Amino acid sequence: MTDNNNKESSNQTNETKEIPERQFLFPVQVMQSFSNKGKEHLDTNTPSQLVLALKAGSFMTFGAVFSVLLAIGVDAKGLTYILQGIGFTAGYLMVFMSQSVLFTEVNVLLPTSYLQKSYWRKHKFIKFWAVAYVGNLIGALFVALLIIISNSLTPEFSKELETLISHKMKFTEYGWVGWFQVMLSGILANRLIGMATFLTTSARDVAGKILGTALPVILFVAGNFQHSAANMGYFSLGILTTDNYAWHDYILLNLIPASIGNIIGGAIFISLLFLYAFRKEMRG
């Protein structure tokens, strides 16, 4: 009788034990989420798309400011890169968590949507891409202007910003070779930001999303890989605080080749390759 009672008690204990929920999505589920999110973006009206793009651009400038502030007075290069990456993580987290529209994230989401769904239309896709890019740039410039007018930043900030921008614009010394190097660097940058999007989407809690965003962002900042949306934040501040480079230098010699590389890095090396790897599961 006692043995039976013990068995019943053991069974009840096992039944009441809750199996912890999985803390992440499987890759196939992440790709499906990309597809659904891409559809949502395309189905959003243009004014709303523009507002979300403006917000994302503004977050890039805030991320740029924070990354520069954290690096002021730090002499160790390794520590400088880590702190700059942590600072810019704040900008990307604001984008990801608020579902704002960032051009380089669009490069990952919309190709996934295009390859998986039949509703995709060429002109709708291109229009949204353009709205995201222009909105990001205007949003970044607007916040930079507000920050400069507010006179909140110190001369030390401007000095650190000049150093960082010169590091990003070093490719101009190599002419057309440097232009293509920026493009290749852009491919690397958006492969990492694509993975930040992937890991953030995969995580099911805020802590996981923070960590999933931080690691790729710190890596791309440390590697000086050229990310057009991030550079919009830095260059918007640079235009207003330093005359080392003209506005057309930023656009023609960095943003354009970086943007081309970002499209390739996000659309091909993230969306296309993952969709090919999981094509059977996605069809199922």
Disulfide bonds with the S-S distance in Angstrom:
none
